[in-house]
Amino acid sequence: MVKTEKAYDQAIELLKNDNVRITKQRTRMLDYLFNKRDFYVPITEIDHQLRKEFNRMSYETVYRNVEMLEELHVVETRMFNNGMRAKYQCDFDNVDHSHFICENCGRVVELDKPDMGSVRDKLPGFEIDSQHYEVIGLCDACVKDVRE
């Protein structure tokens, strides 16, 4: 099985283990985010896509489901200048991760973890439980768009 399929199956299992009903709407939300797993997707875009299929679904329902998925570590959310965005967390074996985030389009590129030696040197006697390293800027496509 491909790693990404494994991650999707793990997300469904997390929902089942937490006694969350696997509804068509939730499955479609997961599918949508899974297919855009390299981007932070605006919540409004998720809402727009889901309401095409489920016209009675409210923005509040979409937002509540995103919050619930975040609590289960299935998605990550982040506030951008133009609003809240969500990203499928596709590596359940690597919760402590590092990445580049494009502040314009939301593209995410996974990075190797930085050397923590200098950080530990500055924190003698401290115990580090986790690390999260982000580099934020414009991706190559957005830089190109800005220059044209």
Summary of the structure (lengths in Angstrom):
residues: 148
radius of gyration: 17.2
end to end distance: 42.1
largest distance: 55.7
contacts: 376
relative contact order: 0.13
helix: 44%
strand: 20%
